[in-house]
Amino acid sequence: MIWRSLRTQVTADRVLEELAKIAFAEEGVKTKDKLKALDMLAKHVCINDELLDLEKRARKRDLMRIELANLERHLDEEGAKVDDNGKDQ
């Protein structure tokens, strides 16, 4: 593999540079080509995985907040059923 890269002069850096040229070109490149190049670059630098991880953590946090609110509401309802002496009404 290394020999082929040396022979053809195709390296990972060169491929990334070419993708970046397409992705960040101001004109002369179709939108779908730019999006594909950006997607490939994002995969290379793991941006997509990081974003997915952040989204998962945000969803988990939101679910935990909902569960906590439900628990607090339930405890408030149960507390309303008990009088000041701690006895059930």
Phi and psi restraints in degrees (range 20) as a CNS / XPLOR table:
assign (resid 1 and name C) (resid 2 and name N)
       (resid 2 and name CA) (resid 2 and name C) 1.0 -62.5 20.0 2
assign (resid 2 and name N) (resid 2 and name CA)
       (resid 2 and name C) (resid 3 and name N) 1.0 -40.9 20.0 2
assign (resid 2 and name C) (resid 3 and name N)
       (resid 3 and name CA) (resid 3 and name C) 1.0 -63.4 20.0 2
assign (resid 3 and name N) (resid 3 and name CA)
       (resid 3 and name C) (resid 4 and name N) 1.0 -40.4 20.0 2
assign (resid 3 and name C) (resid 4 and name N)
       (resid 4 and name CA) (resid 4 and name C) 1.0 -63.3 20.0 2
assign (resid 4 and name N) (resid 4 and name CA)
       (resid 4 and name C) (resid 5 and name N) 1.0 -41.6 20.0 2
assign (resid 4 and name C) (resid 5 and name N)
       (resid 5 and name CA) (resid 5 and name C) 1.0 -62.0 20.0 2
assign (resid 5 and name N) (resid 5 and name CA)
       (resid 5 and name C) (resid 6 and name N) 1.0 -42.0 20.0 2
assign (resid 5 and name C) (resid 6 and name N)
       (resid 6 and name CA) (resid 6 and name C) 1.0 -65.8 20.0 2
assign (resid 6 and name N) (resid 6 and name CA)
       (resid 6 and name C) (resid 7 and name N) 1.0 -43.1 20.0 2
assign (resid 6 and name C) (resid 7 and name N)
       (resid 7 and name CA) (resid 7 and name C) 1.0 -65.9 20.0 2
assign (resid 7 and name N) (resid 7 and name CA)
       (resid 7 and name C) (resid 8 and name N) 1.0 -44.1 20.0 2
assign (resid 7 and name C) (resid 8 and name N)
       (resid 8 and name CA) (resid 8 and name C) 1.0 -89.6 20.0 2
assign (resid 8 and name N) (resid 8 and name CA)
       (resid 8 and name C) (resid 9 and name N) 1.0 -12.9 20.0 2
assign (resid 8 and name C) (resid 9 and name N)
       (resid 9 and name CA) (resid 9 and name C) 1.0 62.7 20.0 2
assign (resid 9 and name N) (resid 9 and name CA)
       (resid 9 and name C) (resid 10 and name N) 1.0 27.0 20.0 2
assign (resid 9 and name C) (resid 10 and name N)
       (resid 10 and name CA) (resid 10 and name C) 1.0 -102.2 20.0 2
assign (resid 10 and name N) (resid 10 and name CA)
       (resid 10 and name C) (resid 11 and name N) 1.0 110.4 20.0 2
assign (resid 10 and name C) (resid 11 and name N)
       (resid 11 and name CA) (resid 11 and name C) 1.0 -117.5 20.0 2
assign (resid 11 and name N) (resid 11 and name CA)
       (resid 11 and name C) (resid 12 and name N) 1.0 164.8 20.0 2
assign (resid 11 and name C) (resid 12 and name N)
       (resid 12 and name CA) (resid 12 and name C) 1.0 -59.7 20.0 2
assign (resid 12 and name N) (resid 12 and name CA)
       (resid 12 and name C) (resid 13 and name N) 1.0 -41.3 20.0 2
assign (resid 12 and name C) (resid 13 and name N)
       (resid 13 and name CA) (resid 13 and name C) 1.0 -62.1 20.0 2
assign (resid 13 and name N) (resid 13 and name CA)
       (resid 13 and name C) (resid 14 and name N) 1.0 -41.4 20.0 2
assign (resid 13 and name C) (resid 14 and name N)
       (resid 14 and name CA) (resid 14 and name C) 1.0 -66.3 20.0 2
assign (resid 14 and name N) (resid 14 and name CA)
       (resid 14 and name C) (resid 15 and name N) 1.0 -41.4 20.0 2
assign (resid 14 and name C) (resid 15 and name N)
       (resid 15 and name CA) (resid 15 and name C) 1.0 -61.7 20.0 2
assign (resid 15 and name N) (resid 15 and name CA)
       (resid 15 and name C) (resid 16 and name N) 1.0 -44.7 20.0 2
assign (resid 15 and name C) (resid 16 and name N)
       (resid 16 and name CA) (resid 16 and name C) 1.0 -63.3 20.0 2
assign (resid 16 and name N) (resid 16 and name CA)
       (resid 16 and name C) (resid 17 and name N) 1.0 -40.0 20.0 2
assign (resid 16 and name C) (resid 17 and name N)
       (resid 17 and name CA) (resid 17 and name C) 1.0 -61.6 20.0 2
assign (resid 17 and name N) (resid 17 and name CA)
       (resid 17 and name C) (resid 18 and name N) 1.0 -41.8 20.0 2
assign (resid 17 and name C) (resid 18 and name N)
       (resid 18 and name CA) (resid 18 and name C) 1.0 -68.5 20.0 2
assign (resid 18 and name N) (resid 18 and name CA)
       (resid 18 and name C) (resid 19 and name N) 1.0 -40.8 20.0 2
assign (resid 18 and name C) (resid 19 and name N)
       (resid 19 and name CA) (resid 19 and name C) 1.0 -61.8 20.0 2
assign (resid 19 and name N) (resid 19 and name CA)
       (resid 19 and name C) (resid 20 and name N) 1.0 -41.2 20.0 2
assign (resid 19 and name C) (resid 20 and name N)
       (resid 20 and name CA) (resid 20 and name C) 1.0 -63.5 20.0 2
assign (resid 20 and name N) (resid 20 and name CA)
       (resid 20 and name C) (resid 21 and name N) 1.0 -39.0 20.0 2
assign (resid 20 and name C) (resid 21 and name N)
       (resid 21 and name CA) (resid 21 and name C) 1.0 -60.1 20.0 2
assign (resid 21 and name N) (resid 21 and name CA)
       (resid 21 and name C) (resid 22 and name N) 1.0 -43.8 20.0 2
assign (resid 21 and name C) (resid 22 and name N)
       (resid 22 and name CA) (resid 22 and name C) 1.0 -68.3 20.0 2
assign (resid 22 and name N) (resid 22 and name CA)
       (resid 22 and name C) (resid 23 and name N) 1.0 -47.1 20.0 2
assign (resid 22 and name C) (resid 23 and name N)
       (resid 23 and name CA) (resid 23 and name C) 1.0 -62.1 20.0 2
assign (resid 23 and name N) (resid 23 and name CA)
       (resid 23 and name C) (resid 24 and name N) 1.0 -35.3 20.0 2
assign (resid 23 and name C) (resid 24 and name N)
       (resid 24 and name CA) (resid 24 and name C) 1.0 -109.4 20.0 2
assign (resid 24 and name N) (resid 24 and name CA)
       (resid 24 and name C) (resid 25 and name N) 1.0 13.7 20.0 2
assign (resid 24 and name C) (resid 25 and name N)
       (resid 25 and name CA) (resid 25 and name C) 1.0 -65.9 20.0 2
assign (resid 25 and name N) (resid 25 and name CA)
       (resid 25 and name C) (resid 26 and name N) 1.0 138.9 20.0 2
assign (resid 25 and name C) (resid 26 and name N)
       (resid 26 and name CA) (resid 26 and name C) 1.0 -79.3 20.0 2
assign (resid 26 and name N) (resid 26 and name CA)
       (resid 26 and name C) (resid 27 and name N) 1.0 -33.7 20.0 2
assign (resid 26 and name C) (resid 27 and name N)
       (resid 27 and name CA) (resid 27 and name C) 1.0 -152.8 20.0 2
assign (resid 27 and name N) (resid 27 and name CA)
       (resid 27 and name C) (resid 28 and name N) 1.0 163.9 20.0 2
assign (resid 27 and name C) (resid 28 and name N)
       (resid 28 and name CA) (resid 28 and name C) 1.0 84.5 20.0 2
assign (resid 28 and name N) (resid 28 and name CA)
       (resid 28 and name C) (resid 29 and name N) 1.0 5.4 20.0 2
assign (resid 28 and name C) (resid 29 and name N)
       (resid 29 and name CA) (resid 29 and name C) 1.0 -126.7 20.0 2
assign (resid 29 and name N) (resid 29 and name CA)
       (resid 29 and name C) (resid 30 and name N) 1.0 134.3 20.0 2
assign (resid 29 and name C) (resid 30 and name N)
       (resid 30 and name CA) (resid 30 and name C) 1.0 -67.9 20.0 2
assign (resid 30 and name N) (resid 30 and name CA)
       (resid 30 and name C) (resid 31 and name N) 1.0 147.7 20.0 2
assign (resid 30 and name C) (resid 31 and name N)
       (resid 31 and name CA) (resid 31 and name C) 1.0 -57.1 20.0 2
assign (resid 31 and name N) (resid 31 and name CA)
       (resid 31 and name C) (resid 32 and name N) 1.0 -42.7 20.0 2
assign (resid 31 and name C) (resid 32 and name N)
       (resid 32 and name CA) (resid 32 and name C) 1.0 -63.9 20.0 2
assign (resid 32 and name N) (resid 32 and name CA)
       (resid 32 and name C) (resid 33 and name N) 1.0 -33.8 20.0 2
assign (resid 32 and name C) (resid 33 and name N)
       (resid 33 and name CA) (resid 33 and name C) 1.0 -69.5 20.0 2
assign (resid 33 and name N) (resid 33 and name CA)
       (resid 33 and name C) (resid 34 and name N) 1.0 -39.4 20.0 2
assign (resid 33 and name C) (resid 34 and name N)
       (resid 34 and name CA) (resid 34 and name C) 1.0 -63.9 20.0 2
assign (resid 34 and name N) (resid 34 and name CA)
       (resid 34 and name C) (resid 35 and name N) 1.0 -43.8 20.0 2
assign (resid 34 and name C) (resid 35 and name N)
       (resid 35 and name CA) (resid 35 and name C) 1.0 -62.7 20.0 2
assign (resid 35 and name N) (resid 35 and name CA)
       (resid 35 and name C) (resid 36 and name N) 1.0 -41.9 20.0 2
assign (resid 35 and name C) (resid 36 and name N)
       (resid 36 and name CA) (resid 36 and name C) 1.0 -63.3 20.0 2
assign (resid 36 and name N) (resid 36 and name CA)
       (resid 36 and name C) (resid 37 and name N) 1.0 -44.0 20.0 2
assign (resid 36 and name C) (resid 37 and name N)
       (resid 37 and name CA) (resid 37 and name C) 1.0 -63.8 20.0 2
assign (resid 37 and name N) (resid 37 and name CA)
       (resid 37 and name C) (resid 38 and name N) 1.0 -42.2 20.0 2
assign (resid 37 and name C) (resid 38 and name N)
       (resid 38 and name CA) (resid 38 and name C) 1.0 -63.0 20.0 2
assign (resid 38 and name N) (resid 38 and name CA)
       (resid 38 and name C) (resid 39 and name N) 1.0 -41.4 20.0 2
assign (resid 38 and name C) (resid 39 and name N)
       (resid 39 and name CA) (resid 39 and name C) 1.0 -61.1 20.0 2
assign (resid 39 and name N) (resid 39 and name CA)
       (resid 39 and name C) (resid 40 and name N) 1.0 -44.0 20.0 2
assign (resid 39 and name C) (resid 40 and name N)
       (resid 40 and name CA) (resid 40 and name C) 1.0 -65.0 20.0 2
assign (resid 40 and name N) (resid 40 and name CA)
       (resid 40 and name C) (resid 41 and name N) 1.0 -41.1 20.0 2
assign (resid 40 and name C) (resid 41 and name N)
       (resid 41 and name CA) (resid 41 and name C) 1.0 -65.3 20.0 2
assign (resid 41 and name N) (resid 41 and name CA)
       (resid 41 and name C) (resid 42 and name N) 1.0 -42.2 20.0 2
assign (resid 41 and name C) (resid 42 and name N)
       (resid 42 and name CA) (resid 42 and name C) 1.0 -61.3 20.0 2
assign (resid 42 and name N) (resid 42 and name CA)
       (resid 42 and name C) (resid 43 and name N) 1.0 -41.9 20.0 2
assign (resid 42 and name C) (resid 43 and name N)
       (resid 43 and name CA) (resid 43 and name C) 1.0 -62.9 20.0 2
assign (resid 43 and name N) (resid 43 and name CA)
       (resid 43 and name C) (resid 44 and name N) 1.0 -38.2 20.0 2
assign (resid 43 and name C) (resid 44 and name N)
       (resid 44 and name CA) (resid 44 and name C) 1.0 -63.5 20.0 2
assign (resid 44 and name N) (resid 44 and name CA)
       (resid 44 and name C) (resid 45 and name N) 1.0 -41.1 20.0 2
assign (resid 44 and name C) (resid 45 and name N)
       (resid 45 and name CA) (resid 45 and name C) 1.0 -95.7 20.0 2
assign (resid 45 and name N) (resid 45 and name CA)
       (resid 45 and name C) (resid 46 and name N) 1.0 9.8 20.0 2
assign (resid 45 and name C) (resid 46 and name N)
       (resid 46 and name CA) (resid 46 and name C) 1.0 63.6 20.0 2
assign (resid 46 and name N) (resid 46 and name CA)
       (resid 46 and name C) (resid 47 and name N) 1.0 25.5 20.0 2
assign (resid 46 and name C) (resid 47 and name N)
       (resid 47 and name CA) (resid 47 and name C) 1.0 -62.8 20.0 2
assign (resid 47 and name N) (resid 47 and name CA)
       (resid 47 and name C) (resid 48 and name N) 1.0 -43.4 20.0 2
assign (resid 47 and name C) (resid 48 and name N)
       (resid 48 and name CA) (resid 48 and name C) 1.0 -60.1 20.0 2
assign (resid 48 and name N) (resid 48 and name CA)
       (resid 48 and name C) (resid 49 and name N) 1.0 -44.2 20.0 2
assign (resid 48 and name C) (resid 49 and name N)
       (resid 49 and name CA) (resid 49 and name C) 1.0 -63.0 20.0 2
assign (resid 49 and name N) (resid 49 and name CA)
       (resid 49 and name C) (resid 50 and name N) 1.0 -41.1 20.0 2
assign (resid 49 and name C) (resid 50 and name N)
       (resid 50 and name CA) (resid 50 and name C) 1.0 -64.4 20.0 2
assign (resid 50 and name N) (resid 50 and name CA)
       (resid 50 and name C) (resid 51 and name N) 1.0 -41.4 20.0 2
assign (resid 50 and name C) (resid 51 and name N)
       (resid 51 and name CA) (resid 51 and name C) 1.0 -64.8 20.0 2
assign (resid 51 and name N) (resid 51 and name CA)
       (resid 51 and name C) (resid 52 and name N) 1.0 -42.5 20.0 2
assign (resid 51 and name C) (resid 52 and name N)
       (resid 52 and name CA) (resid 52 and name C) 1.0 -61.8 20.0 2
assign (resid 52 and name N) (resid 52 and name CA)
       (resid 52 and name C) (resid 53 and name N) 1.0 -41.7 20.0 2
assign (resid 52 and name C) (resid 53 and name N)
       (resid 53 and name CA) (resid 53 and name C) 1.0 -62.4 20.0 2
assign (resid 53 and name N) (resid 53 and name CA)
       (resid 53 and name C) (resid 54 and name N) 1.0 -42.7 20.0 2
assign (resid 53 and name C) (resid 54 and name N)
       (resid 54 and name CA) (resid 54 and name C) 1.0 -63.7 20.0 2
assign (resid 54 and name N) (resid 54 and name CA)
       (resid 54 and name C) (resid 55 and name N) 1.0 -40.7 20.0 2
assign (resid 54 and name C) (resid 55 and name N)
       (resid 55 and name CA) (resid 55 and name C) 1.0 -64.1 20.0 2
assign (resid 55 and name N) (resid 55 and name CA)
       (resid 55 and name C) (resid 56 and name N) 1.0 -42.0 20.0 2
assign (resid 55 and name C) (resid 56 and name N)
       (resid 56 and name CA) (resid 56 and name C) 1.0 -62.9 20.0 2
assign (resid 56 and name N) (resid 56 and name CA)
       (resid 56 and name C) (resid 57 and name N) 1.0 -43.3 20.0 2
assign (resid 56 and name C) (resid 57 and name N)
       (resid 57 and name CA) (resid 57 and name C) 1.0 -65.3 20.0 2
assign (resid 57 and name N) (resid 57 and name CA)
       (resid 57 and name C) (resid 58 and name N) 1.0 -38.2 20.0 2
assign (resid 57 and name C) (resid 58 and name N)
       (resid 58 and name CA) (resid 58 and name C) 1.0 -65.5 20.0 2
assign (resid 58 and name N) (resid 58 and name CA)
       (resid 58 and name C) (resid 59 and name N) 1.0 -42.7 20.0 2
assign (resid 58 and name C) (resid 59 and name N)
       (resid 59 and name CA) (resid 59 and name C) 1.0 -62.8 20.0 2
assign (resid 59 and name N) (resid 59 and name CA)
       (resid 59 and name C) (resid 60 and name N) 1.0 -42.9 20.0 2
assign (resid 59 and name C) (resid 60 and name N)
       (resid 60 and name CA) (resid 60 and name C) 1.0 -63.0 20.0 2
assign (resid 60 and name N) (resid 60 and name CA)
       (resid 60 and name C) (resid 61 and name N) 1.0 -41.9 20.0 2
assign (resid 60 and name C) (resid 61 and name N)
       (resid 61 and name CA) (resid 61 and name C) 1.0 -61.8 20.0 2
assign (resid 61 and name N) (resid 61 and name CA)
       (resid 61 and name C) (resid 62 and name N) 1.0 -44.2 20.0 2
assign (resid 61 and name C) (resid 62 and name N)
       (resid 62 and name CA) (resid 62 and name C) 1.0 -63.0 20.0 2
assign (resid 62 and name N) (resid 62 and name CA)
       (resid 62 and name C) (resid 63 and name N) 1.0 -42.4 20.0 2
assign (resid 62 and name C) (resid 63 and name N)
       (resid 63 and name CA) (resid 63 and name C) 1.0 -63.2 20.0 2
assign (resid 63 and name N) (resid 63 and name CA)
       (resid 63 and name C) (resid 64 and name N) 1.0 -39.0 20.0 2
assign (resid 63 and name C) (resid 64 and name N)
       (resid 64 and name CA) (resid 64 and name C) 1.0 -65.3 20.0 2
assign (resid 64 and name N) (resid 64 and name CA)
       (resid 64 and name C) (resid 65 and name N) 1.0 -38.9 20.0 2
assign (resid 64 and name C) (resid 65 and name N)
       (resid 65 and name CA) (resid 65 and name C) 1.0 -64.1 20.0 2
assign (resid 65 and name N) (resid 65 and name CA)
       (resid 65 and name C) (resid 66 and name N) 1.0 -41.0 20.0 2
assign (resid 65 and name C) (resid 66 and name N)
       (resid 66 and name CA) (resid 66 and name C) 1.0 -63.3 20.0 2
assign (resid 66 and name N) (resid 66 and name CA)
       (resid 66 and name C) (resid 67 and name N) 1.0 -45.9 20.0 2
assign (resid 66 and name C) (resid 67 and name N)
       (resid 67 and name CA) (resid 67 and name C) 1.0 -61.2 20.0 2
assign (resid 67 and name N) (resid 67 and name CA)
       (resid 67 and name C) (resid 68 and name N) 1.0 -41.5 20.0 2
assign (resid 67 and name C) (resid 68 and name N)
       (resid 68 and name CA) (resid 68 and name C) 1.0 -63.8 20.0 2
assign (resid 68 and name N) (resid 68 and name CA)
       (resid 68 and name C) (resid 69 and name N) 1.0 -42.8 20.0 2
assign (resid 68 and name C) (resid 69 and name N)
       (resid 69 and name CA) (resid 69 and name C) 1.0 -63.4 20.0 2
assign (resid 69 and name N) (resid 69 and name CA)
       (resid 69 and name C) (resid 70 and name N) 1.0 -41.0 20.0 2
assign (resid 69 and name C) (resid 70 and name N)
       (resid 70 and name CA) (resid 70 and name C) 1.0 -63.7 20.0 2
assign (resid 70 and name N) (resid 70 and name CA)
       (resid 70 and name C) (resid 71 and name N) 1.0 -41.6 20.0 2
assign (resid 70 and name C) (resid 71 and name N)
       (resid 71 and name CA) (resid 71 and name C) 1.0 -65.1 20.0 2
assign (resid 71 and name N) (resid 71 and name CA)
       (resid 71 and name C) (resid 72 and name N) 1.0 -44.2 20.0 2
assign (resid 71 and name C) (resid 72 and name N)
       (resid 72 and name CA) (resid 72 and name C) 1.0 -61.6 20.0 2
assign (resid 72 and name N) (resid 72 and name CA)
       (resid 72 and name C) (resid 73 and name N) 1.0 -42.5 20.0 2
assign (resid 72 and name C) (resid 73 and name N)
       (resid 73 and name CA) (resid 73 and name C) 1.0 -62.0 20.0 2
assign (resid 73 and name N) (resid 73 and name CA)
       (resid 73 and name C) (resid 74 and name N) 1.0 -43.6 20.0 2
assign (resid 73 and name C) (resid 74 and name N)
       (resid 74 and name CA) (resid 74 and name C) 1.0 -62.5 20.0 2
assign (resid 74 and name N) (resid 74 and name CA)
       (resid 74 and name C) (resid 75 and name N) 1.0 -43.6 20.0 2
assign (resid 74 and name C) (resid 75 and name N)
       (resid 75 and name CA) (resid 75 and name C) 1.0 -65.7 20.0 2
assign (resid 75 and name N) (resid 75 and name CA)
       (resid 75 and name C) (resid 76 and name N) 1.0 -37.8 20.0 2
assign (resid 75 and name C) (resid 76 and name N)
       (resid 76 and name CA) (resid 76 and name C) 1.0 -63.0 20.0 2
assign (resid 76 and name N) (resid 76 and name CA)
       (resid 76 and name C) (resid 77 and name N) 1.0 -41.7 20.0 2
assign (resid 76 and name C) (resid 77 and name N)
       (resid 77 and name CA) (resid 77 and name C) 1.0 -65.2 20.0 2
assign (resid 77 and name N) (resid 77 and name CA)
       (resid 77 and name C) (resid 78 and name N) 1.0 -41.0 20.0 2
assign (resid 77 and name C) (resid 78 and name N)
       (resid 78 and name CA) (resid 78 and name C) 1.0 -67.3 20.0 2
assign (resid 78 and name N) (resid 78 and name CA)
       (resid 78 and name C) (resid 79 and name N) 1.0 -38.2 20.0 2
assign (resid 78 and name C) (resid 79 and name N)
       (resid 79 and name CA) (resid 79 and name C) 1.0 -64.9 20.0 2
assign (resid 79 and name N) (resid 79 and name CA)
       (resid 79 and name C) (resid 80 and name N) 1.0 -32.7 20.0 2
assign (resid 79 and name C) (resid 80 and name N)
       (resid 80 and name CA) (resid 80 and name C) 1.0 -69.5 20.0 2
assign (resid 80 and name N) (resid 80 and name CA)
       (resid 80 and name C) (resid 81 and name N) 1.0 -20.3 20.0 2
assign (resid 80 and name C) (resid 81 and name N)
       (resid 81 and name CA) (resid 81 and name C) 1.0 -84.6 20.0 2
assign (resid 81 and name N) (resid 81 and name CA)
       (resid 81 and name C) (resid 82 and name N) 1.0 -8.6 20.0 2
assign (resid 81 and name C) (resid 82 and name N)
       (resid 82 and name CA) (resid 82 and name C) 1.0 -107.8 20.0 2
assign (resid 82 and name N) (resid 82 and name CA)
       (resid 82 and name C) (resid 83 and name N) 1.0 134.2 20.0 2
assign (resid 82 and name C) (resid 83 and name N)
       (resid 83 and name CA) (resid 83 and name C) 1.0 -81.2 20.0 2
assign (resid 83 and name N) (resid 83 and name CA)
       (resid 83 and name C) (resid 84 and name N) 1.0 -177.8 20.0 2
assign (resid 83 and name C) (resid 84 and name N)
       (resid 84 and name CA) (resid 84 and name C) 1.0 -63.4 20.0 2
assign (resid 84 and name N) (resid 84 and name CA)
       (resid 84 and name C) (resid 85 and name N) 1.0 -24.5 20.0 2
assign (resid 84 and name C) (resid 85 and name N)
       (resid 85 and name CA) (resid 85 and name C) 1.0 -84.6 20.0 2
assign (resid 85 and name N) (resid 85 and name CA)
       (resid 85 and name C) (resid 86 and name N) 1.0 0.5 20.0 2
assign (resid 85 and name C) (resid 86 and name N)
       (resid 86 and name CA) (resid 86 and name C) 1.0 84.2 20.0 2
assign (resid 86 and name N) (resid 86 and name CA)
       (resid 86 and name C) (resid 87 and name N) 1.0 11.5 20.0 2
assign (resid 86 and name C) (resid 87 and name N)
       (resid 87 and name CA) (resid 87 and name C) 1.0 -100.0 20.0 2
assign (resid 87 and name N) (resid 87 and name CA)
       (resid 87 and name C) (resid 88 and name N) 1.0 149.3 20.0 2
assign (resid 87 and name C) (resid 88 and name N)
       (resid 88 and name CA) (resid 88 and name C) 1.0 -66.2 20.0 2
assign (resid 88 and name N) (resid 88 and name CA)
       (resid 88 and name C) (resid 89 and name N) 1.0 143.5 20.0 2
